[in-house]
């Protein structure tokens, strides 16, 4: 189906591809840990599109999105993404989910994201009455859940929200836990039937190169030219210095502004209908599975319990006392200097108790500023893991996520 071109842009992988809301890791290197856990060499890479655990991510991010599938073209799209080691987000149609359930499972298994794109993509049916749109979203959510074990929160309106959504559409979907995503770069691969690959590439290049780029493409029936253009699209963004990400519920969505005119002239749904159909729905997306976080250093190992490690802007923070004491160090507080002082193997560094600024402490009272700060969670001081180890002249050799079985 034709998307609006005026705007640019089962089952969970049991025991292995396990997520923490802001911390999801997919192994790209050989398994090194115990059965049921995922272990990584600390100096090796991770799957593209996942939250970095131990180092800051590139500032420029691109989100490749594919609408209207899965179809006979989706396998080729997945093969290209795997070859290029990048990830994407697939907004799927319910009727296609029913036809290609194995492709839906493969999308998730390979670290990509799934979103809801209605059941049949028929504009007149979807937008003449919100009740029809709601019914299709719910039906597609159920179809996806039957394959992968959960209903995704991500939604993309066929044709985008401009001229198709009113404020009530946004409000009711948000109330139910759905997150609506439009785009800011349109590949123009659907402005007519059979758009050639070179023209698709031109559409991508004509889009703005912002810090967060969401590219609209299609993997539905009739989009073989998009498959042809995809490798060049990926190379284009790689050369521009972008990292490839998947859309998640934590990412602020791009949404088109409400139109000043009404294309569909539909009536608002009543409070009675909302109470009967929307009020009880709360889509939560992929279930969170608790995991321990274990690290190995050249001075010992440390095990962090679920909730003791946090990802902030792509950097992992851990409680300083847990880290230091497990590594045979000490943590003290100087009331005079208002400073928390860490000592590990004769190396000292401190953190200002108010500002969090860190410094490396030398002999004779001299010091050197460190380029990071501590922060506080639940009345505990947390430090950036890799940077704190480096300040202590320690090396991180391996880390591991260990699923915690619920009682």
C-alpha positions in Angstrom: 0.0 0.0 0.0 1.1 3.6 -0.7 2.5 5.5 2.3 2.3 9.3 2.5 5.5 10.6 0.8 5.3 14.2 1.7 6.9 13.5 5.1 10.5 12.2 5.3 11.5 9.7 7.0 5.8 -17.9 19.7 8.1 -17.0 22.0 10.7 -15.0 23.7 14.2 -16.3 22.9 14.0 -18.6 25.9 16.8 -18.3 28.4 19.1 -16.5 26.0 17.8 -13.3 24.4 16.7 -11.8 27.7 16.1 -8.1 28.3 16.3 -5.7 31.1 14.2 -2.6 30.4 17.2 -0.4 29.6 19.8 -3.1 29.3 19.5 -5.8 26.5 22.5 -7.7 25.2 22.7 -10.1 22.2 25.8 -12.3 22.0 27.9 -11.9 18.9 30.8 -13.9 20.3 31.2 -17.5 21.5 29.4 -18.6 24.7 31.8 -18.6 27.6 29.6 -18.9 30.7 27.6 -21.5 32.4 24.5 -23.1 30.8 21.6 -20.7 30.9 23.7 -17.5 31.0 25.4 -15.3 28.4 29.0 -14.5 28.7 31.1 -12.0 26.8 34.7 -11.1 26.4 34.9 -7.5 27.5 36.8 -6.2 24.5 34.6 -7.7 21.9 31.5 -6.2 20.2 27.8 -6.6 20.7 24.9 -7.0 18.4 24.1 -3.7 16.6 21.0 -2.0 17.9 21.3 -3.1 21.5 22.0 -1.0 24.5 25.8 -0.8 25.2 26.7 -2.2 28.5 30.2 -1.0 29.1 30.9 2.0 26.8 29.1 5.1 25.5 27.3 4.7 22.2 27.7 6.9 19.1 25.6 10.0 19.3 24.1 9.6 15.8 21.5 6.8 15.6 19.5 5.5 12.6 16.4 3.3 12.9 15.7 1.3 9.8 12.0 0.5 9.7 10.1 -1.8 7.4 6.3 -1.7 7.0 3.6 -4.0 5.5 5.4 -7.3 6.0 6.3 -10.0 6.5 6.2 -11.1 2.9 8.4 -13.1 0.4 10.8 -10.1 0.5 11.4 -10.2 4.3 13.8 -13.1 4.3 16.1 -11.2 1.9 15.9 -8.1 4.1 16.8 -10.2 7.2 19.7 -11.8 5.3 21.1 -8.4 4.4 20.7 -7.0 7.9 22.5 -10.1 9.3 25.3 -9.8 6.7 25.8 -6.1 7.6 25.4 -6.8 11.3 22.7 -4.1 11.8 19.2 -4.3 13.2 15.8 -2.9 12.2 12.2 -2.5 13.3 9.4 -4.3 11.5 5.9 -2.9 11.6 3.9 -5.9 10.6 0.3 -6.5 9.3 -1.8 -9.0 11.2 -2.8 -10.9 8.1 0.8 -11.3 7.1 1.7 -12.5 10.6 -0.8 -15.3 10.1 0.7 -16.2 6.7 4.4 -16.0 7.8 4.7 -16.8 11.5 8.2 -18.3 11.1 9.5 -14.9 9.7 8.0 -13.1 12.7 9.9 -15.5 15.0 13.1 -15.0 13.0 12.8 -11.2 13.3 12.7 -11.4 17.1 15.3 -14.2 17.3 17.8 -12.1 15.4 17.5 -9.0 17.6 15.1 -6.9 15.6 12.0 -5.1 17.0 8.4 -5.8 16.1 5.7 -3.2 15.8 1.9 -3.3 15.0 0.8 -1.9 11.6 -2.9 -2.9 11.7 -4.4 -6.0 10.3 -5.2 -5.3 6.7 -3.9 -1.7 5.9 -7.3 -0.6 4.4 -7.5 3.1 5.0 -11.2 3.5 4.5 -11.9 0.8 7.1 -9.3 2.0 9.6 -9.9 5.7 9.6 -13.6 6.0 9.1 -14.2 4.9 12.7 -11.6 4.6 15.5 -13.4 1.5 16.7 -12.3 -0.2 13.5 -8.7 0.9 14.0 -8.8 -0.3 17.6 -10.2 -3.7 16.5 -7.4 -4.2 13.9 -4.6 -3.2 16.4 -6.0 -5.6 19.0 -6.4 -8.4 16.4 -2.8 -7.9 15.1 -1.4 -7.7 18.7 -3.0 -11.1 19.4 -1.6 -12.6 16.2 1.9 -11.4 17.1 1.5 -12.7 20.7 0.6 -16.1 19.4 4.0 -16.3 17.7 6.4 -14.6 20.1 4.7 -14.7 23.4 3.9 -11.0 24.0 2.1 -8.1 22.3 4.5 -5.3 21.3 3.7 -1.7 22.3 5.0 -0.1 19.1 2.4 1.0 16.6 2.7 2.7 13.2 -0.5 3.9 11.5 -0.8 2.9 7.8 0.0 6.1 5.9 1.3 7.8 9.0 -0.8 9.8 11.5 -0.9 13.1 9.5 -4.5 13.6 8.3 -5.4 10.2 9.6 -5.2 10.7 13.4 -7.0 13.1 15.6 -6.1 13.8 19.3 -8.5 11.2 20.5 -6.6 8.5 18.5 -3.3 9.4 20.1 -4.9 9.7 23.6 -6.7 6.3 23.6 -3.7 4.4 22.2 -1.4 6.0 24.8 -3.9 5.2 27.5 -3.8 1.5 26.5 0.1 1.4 26.6 0.7 1.7 22.9 3.4 4.0 21.5 2.8 5.5 18.0 5.8 6.1 15.8 5.9 8.0 12.5 9.2 8.7 10.7 11.5 11.6 9.7 13.1 10.2 6.5 10.9 8.7 3.8 12.7 6.5 1.3 9.8 7.1 -1.1 9.8 3.4 -1.9 6.0 3.4 -1.8 5.1 6.7 -3.6 4.0 4.6 -6.6 4.3 0.9 -7.7 7.7 -0.2 -8.7 9.9 2.7 -7.5 13.4 1.7 -8.7 16.3 1.2 -6.3 18.2 4.3 -7.5 15.2 6.5 -6.8 14.7 4.9 -3.3 18.4 5.7 -2.6 17.8 9.3 -3.7 14.8 9.5 -1.3 17.0 8.4 1.6 19.8 10.8 0.7 17.4 13.7 0.5 16.4 13.2 4.1 17.8 15.2 6.9 20.9 13.8 8.8 19.8 14.5 12.3 21.0 12.9 15.5 18.1 10.5 15.4 17.0 9.3 12.0 13.9 7.0 11.5 13.8 5.7 7.9 10.5 4.6 6.4 10.9 1.6 4.0 8.7 -1.4 3.1 9.2 -5.1 3.0 5.7 -5.9 1.8 4.6 -7.5 -1.5 5.9 -5.6 -4.5 8.9 -4.0 -2.8 11.7 -6.0 -4.3 13.5 -2.8 -5.3 13.7 -1.8 -1.6 15.7 -5.0 -1.1 18.0 -4.1 -3.9 18.6 -0.6 -2.4 19.0 -1.7 1.2 22.8 -2.6 1.2 23.6 0.8 -0.3 21.3 2.5 2.3 23.1 0.8 5.1 26.5 1.7 3.7 25.4 5.3 3.4 24.5 5.6 7.1 27.6 3.7 8.1 29.8 6.2 6.2 28.0 9.0 7.9 28.9 7.7 11.3 25.6 6.4 12.5 25.0 3.5 14.8 22.0 1.2 13.9 19.3 0.8 16.6 15.9 -0.7 17.1 12.9 1.3 18.3 12.0 0.6 21.9 9.4 1.9 24.3 12.0 4.0 26.0 12.7 6.0 22.8 10.7 9.2 22.4 8.6 8.7 19.3 8.5 10.8 16.2 4.9 11.9 15.6 3.5 14.1 12.9 1.7 17.2 14.0 -2.1 17.1 14.0 -3.6 18.4 10.7 -5.7 21.6 10.7 -8.3 19.8 8.6 -10.2 16.6 8.9 -9.9 14.1 6.1 -12.2 11.4 7.5 -15.0 13.3 9.3 -15.3 10.6 11.9 -17.2 11.0 15.1 -15.4 10.7 18.5 -16.0 7.4 20.3 -18.1 7.6 23.5 -17.0 7.3 27.0 -19.2 4.3 27.3 -17.3 2.6 24.5 -13.9 3.6 25.9 -14.8 2.3 29.4 -15.9 -1.0 27.8 -13.0 -1.5 25.4 -10.0 0.6 26.2 -10.0 1.2 30.0 -9.1 -2.4 30.9 -6.3 -2.7 28.3 -2.7 -2.1 29.4 -0.1 -3.4 26.9 3.2 -3.9 28.6 5.3 -5.3 25.8 8.2 -7.7 26.3 8.3 -9.1 29.8 11.2 -8.1 31.9 13.3 -11.0 33.0 15.6 -10.5 36.0 19.3 -11.1 35.5 22.4 -11.0 37.6 25.4 -9.2 36.2 28.8 -10.8 36.8 32.2 -9.3 35.8 35.7 -10.6 35.9 38.8 -8.4 36.4 42.5 -9.0 36.9 41.8 -8.5 40.6 38.8 -10.8 41.1 35.2 -11.1 40.2 32.0 -9.2 41.2 28.4 -10.3 41.1 25.7 -7.6 40.9 22.1 -8.6 41.7 19.1 -7.5 39.6 18.5 -3.9 40.2 22.1 -3.2 41.2 23.2 -2.1 37.7 21.7 0.6 35.6 22.3 1.8 32.0 22.3 5.6 31.7 23.0 7.1 28.3 24.7 3.9 27.2 27.0 3.6 30.2 26.6 1.0 33.0 26.6 2.3 36.6 27.1 0.0 39.6 27.2 0.6 43.4 30.7 1.8 44.3 30.7 0.0 47.7 29.7 -3.4 46.2 32.3 -3.0 43.4 35.2 -1.9 45.6 34.7 -4.3 48.5 34.4 -7.3 46.3 37.7 -6.3 44.7 39.4 -6.2 48.1 39.4 -2.4 48.4 38.0 0.0 50.9 35.5 2.9 50.7 35.7 5.7 53.3 34.2 9.2 53.7 36.1 12.4 54.6 33.7 14.7 56.3 36.2 17.5 56.1 36.5 17.3 52.3 33.0 16.1 51.7 34.5 13.3 49.6 34.1 9.6 49.2 37.5 8.0 48.9 38.2 4.6 47.3 41.4 2.6 47.7 42.2 -0.5 45.6 45.6 -2.1 45.5 47.3 1.1 46.6 45.5 3.3 44.1 43.2 6.0 45.4 40.5 8.1 43.8 37.7 10.2 45.3 34.3 11.6 44.5 32.8 14.8 45.7 29.8 13.9 47.8 27.8 16.9 46.4 28.8 17.2 42.8 29.9 13.7 42.1 33.1 14.9 40.3 35.8 12.3 40.5 39.6 12.8 40.9 42.6 10.5 41.0 44.6 11.1 44.2 48.4 11.1 44.0 51.1 11.2 46.7 51.8 14.5 48.5 48.1 15.6 48.2 48.3 16.1 44.4 45.3 15.0 42.3 44.1 14.8 38.7 40.5 15.3 37.6 38.8 12.3 36.1 36.4 12.8 33.2 33.3 11.3 34.9 31.0 11.8 37.8 29.3 9.5 40.3 25.5 9.5 40.7 23.0 8.4 43.4 20.3 5.8 43.2 18.2 4.6 46.2 20.6 6.4 48.6 23.6 4.6 47.2 26.5 6.0 45.2 26.9 4.5 41.8 29.9 4.9 39.5 30.4 4.2 35.8 31.8 0.6 35.8 34.5 0.7 33.1 35.7 4.2 34.1 35.9 3.2 37.8 38.0 0.1 36.9 40.3 2.2 34.7 40.8 4.7 37.5 41.8 1.7 39.8 44.2 0.5 37.1 42.2 -2.7 36.7 41.2 -4.5 33.5 37.8 -5.9 32.8 38.3 -9.3 31.1 34.8 -10.8 30.8 31.2 -10.1 31.8 28.1 -12.3 32.0 24.3 -11.9 32.3 22.8 -14.7 34.4 19.0 -15.2 34.3 17.4 -15.5 37.7 14.7 -18.1 37.9 11.4 -16.8 39.5 10.4 -18.8 42.6 
